[in-house]
């Protein structure tokens, strides 16, 4: 590790903040983000542009009401639920109270 980075790393480790933002003339120019509670997979996905586009497309479809239930998918593809008890519970949970 370069010696020049050691003070920055010590600062970031000592910081109580999850994110430290560096500014130049009050404009944000860089940030250190704590990885203490982040696993590698989450970090990789959060910076993957293709994955982020997939998530945004899915959110837009949900907002537009273009969804399909699990039961409809099972019917469409001729799949029976792997666990019938779980399937029945899922149906009960989704019912409206009377």
SVG drawing of the C-alpha trace seen along z (x, -y; Angstrom):
<svg xmlns="http://www.w3.org/2000/svg" viewBox="-66 -28 71 58">
<polyline fill="none" stroke="black" stroke-width="0.4" points="0.0,0.0 1.4,-3.4 2.6,-5.5 0.6,-8.5 -2.7,-6.6 -2.1,-5.5 -3.3,-8.8 -6.5,-8.7 -7.1,-5.1 -6.5,-5.9 -8.9,-8.8 -11.6,-6.7 -11.2,-3.9 -11.5,-6.4 -14.5,-8.1 -17.8,-7.5 -19.6,-8.3 -20.6,-5.7 -19.7,-8.1 -17.1,-10.9 -17.5,-13.5 -14.5,-15.5 -15.2,-18.9 -13.4,-21.6 -14.8,-25.1 -17.9,-23.5 -18.5,-21.2 -18.4,-17.4 -15.5,-15.9 -15.0,-12.5 -16.3,-10.2 -15.1,-7.4 -17.8,-4.9 -17.5,-2.5 -17.5,1.1 -17.8,2.4 -21.3,3.7 -21.1,4.5 -20.4,7.9 -18.5,8.2 -21.4,9.3 -23.5,6.3 -20.7,4.0 -20.2,5.6 -23.9,5.4 -24.3,1.8 -21.6,0.7 -22.7,2.9 -24.5,0.7 -26.2,3.6 -27.6,4.9 -28.8,1.3 -30.6,1.0 -32.4,4.3 -33.5,3.1 -34.7,-0.2 -36.6,1.5 -38.3,3.8 -39.2,0.8 -40.7,-1.0 -42.8,2.0 -44.1,2.3 -45.0,-1.4 -46.9,-0.9 -48.8,2.1 -47.1,4.6 -46.8,7.4 -47.7,11.1 -48.4,13.2 -46.4,16.3 -49.6,18.4 -50.1,17.0 -46.5,17.9 -46.9,21.4 -50.0,21.9 -48.4,20.4 -45.4,22.7 -47.2,25.7 -45.2,25.8 -46.8,27.0 -45.7,25.4 -42.7,27.2 -44.3,27.0 -48.1,27.1 -48.3,26.0 -46.2,22.9 -48.3,22.2 -51.5,22.4 -49.9,20.1 -48.9,17.6 -52.5,17.5 -53.8,16.9 -51.4,14.1 -52.4,12.4 -56.1,12.5 -57.9,9.4 -59.4,9.4 -63.2,9.6"/>
</svg>
